[in-house]
Amino acid sequence: MKPIDRNCILMFDEMSEQLTFDKSRNMIIGYVDLGYLGRVNKSANHALIFMVHGLHKNWKHPVAGTVESKALQSLIKDIIIALEAAGLVVLATVCDQGATNRKSISNLCLETQNRNYEPNPYFKINNHKIFTLFDPPHLLKSTRNALLKYCINISVAAGTLSHTVAACMEQTISNPCNNLAADAIHTAEFIHDIDYLFVSFNGRLPSPELGKPYRRCLSDKSAHKPLWLNLKPKVQSWEFIS
């Protein structure tokens, strides 16, 4: 494997819970099992899949475990250490915004907090930075849920907080025959900003798609950094008022 192909991210996500019988090992899978940390005669209430995925080349390898927040924090570090011992270079972690994940990531970042006590978007393993990222679809879903106060699936959230909805609102506002108030333009602007952010986090190609300058991989020459610098103070000023 080329050195650049060793760059990777560590992803982890929850699975649905159930008991299954593993014939090859003659044991029931679904009880609390922390690997070297021990197995307990108690049904697990959740399970996480750990998967390492290449950044430059499309390869992946899964690792599974049933964990609690304190154990998750230790396992993240141990898995990264093991991966790096095998020659891989872990540059970031990716997960959703579940309470267990957020607590573990927050604790890891606190371990490497700077002397000014400013929050870090990373933690350190073997003295190099591991950046912490949340899955962009779940960031979009969380924004939608913060507005509506109930859970909604990601496809509905993406369809609502989209360029299409914002453009339709702008068209309706500009038409005097419609009843949408003029100050609704601020809602349209908010939806545009959310759409720009979501698109900018989901680029897969080296070149932008037609009409979508932010839907591409991040690079020194891409439009991502100016967009993020422009939107950062806006996002920091957002407030959800009940």
N, C-alpha and C positions, 0 to 999 in steps of 0.2 A: 504494500500500500504506500502511495506517495505521501510525503509529509503533509501536504495540504489536504489530502483526503482523510487524515486522522482527526481534523477539526470536527467537533460534534457538539450536540446539545443533549442534555438529559431531560427527558419528558416523563411526567407521571400523572396518572389520572385514575379515578375511581371506577371499579367494576360493580356490576350488580351482584348481590350476595346470594349464595346458594350452596348446598352440600352436594358433592359429587364423589364417586368412588373411583380411585385410581387403581386399576387392576395390576399394573406393572409393579407398583410398590405395596399393594395390598393394604391401602389406607384410605380413610375418608378425608377429602380435601374440603375445607370450609371452616375449620376450627382456627382459633387464634394461633398463628404460626409466624414467629419472627425470625425464622432461620436459626442462626447461631445464637440469637438472643433468647430462644426457647419456644416451646409449643405448650399451649394450655388447653385443657379439656373444657372449652367454652366456645360456642358458636361465634364466629366473627361477625361484627355488625357492619363492616365495610372492608373493601380490599382495594389495593392500589396496584396498578401496573407501572413498572419503571421501564422505559424504553430509551435507548441511546440511538441517536439518528445523526447521520453524516450531514454536514453543512455544504460541503463542496460536491460530494458524490452521494447518490441516493442509496444509502445502505442503512440498515437498522437491526437492532438486537434487543429483544425484550427481557426484562427481569421482573418477577412478580413477588409480592409480599403483602401480608395483612398487618397493618400498623396502627399505632396511636401517635398523637402529635409528637410526644417526646421521643419515641422510637424512630419516627420518620426523620426527625432532625439528625439523629445519629446515622441512620441508614443512608441518607443523602450524602453525607460526608464520606462514609465508608465505601459507597458505590463509586463515587468520583475518584477516591484514592486508588481503588482496585482498577478502574478503567485507565487511569493514568499510568499505573504500574504495568499495564498491558500495552502501553505505547500510544494510547489515544489522548487527545487534548480536548477536555471539556471546557467550552467557552461560556455556556449559559445553561440555566434550568428553565423549563417551561411547564406551567401547570394552570389549573383554573383557580378561581378565587374562593374555594371552599375554606371553611374556618380552620380546619386542620392544616391545610397547605399554607395559608397566610400566617398562622402562628409559627409554624416551623421555619418558613422563609424569613420572617421577621426576627426570630431568635438567632438564626445564622448570621443575618446582616448586623445584628447588635454586637456579635462577637468581634466584628472588624470595624465597628464604628470609629470615626476619627475623633481626635481630641476636642474638636469644636462641637461634638455631639450632633453633627448634621447627619440626617438619614442617608445611608448608602444604598444604591441600587444593586449591590453586589456583596458577596462574602469571599473569603480567601481560603484556598486549599493549597498546601505546599507553596505558600507565598505568591500565588497568582490569583487574579480576580476571576470569579465565576458570577456573571451577571444574572439577575433574576428577572424573568419575564412572565407576564400573565398571558394566557391564550387570548388573542384578539377577539374571537367570536364571543368569549365570555365577558370581555370588557364591554362589548356592545350590548350584550344581554343585561349586564348589571346596570348600565345606564338606563336602559328601557325599564327595568324593574324599579329603579329608584324613582322614576316618574310615575309608575302605575301601582307600585306597592304589591305586586303579585308576580309569580313566576310565569314566564312565557318562553316558548322555544326560540332558538336562535334564528331560524329562518323568518319568523314573524318579526322579530326585532330588526333584522337586517332589511326587511322589506319596508318597515315603517320609518326607520332612521336612514333614509336613502336619498340619493340625488333626485330620483324620480318624484318622490313625495314633496321635496323642497321646491322643485321646479313647478309642480302643479299648484302648490300654494302661491308661489310668486305670480303665476299666470292668473290665478283666481283673484288675487289682490289687485292686480292691474286692471281687471275688468270691472267697470262701474256697475254692471248689471248683477254682479254677485254680492253676497252679503258678508264676505269675510273682511273683518276689520283691518285697517291699514297697519295697525301695530302688530299684526300677525307676521309681518315681515321678519321680526326678531326671532320668531319660532322657526321660520324657514332658514334663516342664517345659522341658527343653532344646529338644525338637521344637516345643513351643508357641511358644517365643521365636523360633525360626527362622521359623516360619510367620508370626508377627506381623510380623517384619521384612520378609519377602518380600512379603507383602500390602501393607504400608505403602509399599513402593517402586514398586508397580505400579498405583496408582490412576489412573483415566482420567476419572471422572465428577465433577462438582462436589459431588454429594451422595453419602453413603455407601450401600452396598448393605445390604439388610436383614440384620442380624446380623453385619455386617462393618464396624465403624466406621472401620477403617484403610484400607479399599479405596475411596479417594477422592483427589481432588487435594489437595495440600498447601495450607493457608491459615492465616491467623492464628487462626482459630477451630476448626480441625480438631484431632483427638486425636494427631496425629503427634509433636509436640514432647515432650509428657509421656512418650509411649511410648519415644522414642529416648533421652531423658534417663535413664529408668529402666533401659533395657537397656544403655546405654553401659558402665557399670562391670562388668556381667556379661560382655559381649563381651571387654573388656580383660583379664578374669581367666581366660578360656578357655585351656586348654593341651591339646595333643594328645600323648598319651603312647604311645610305641610299645612 
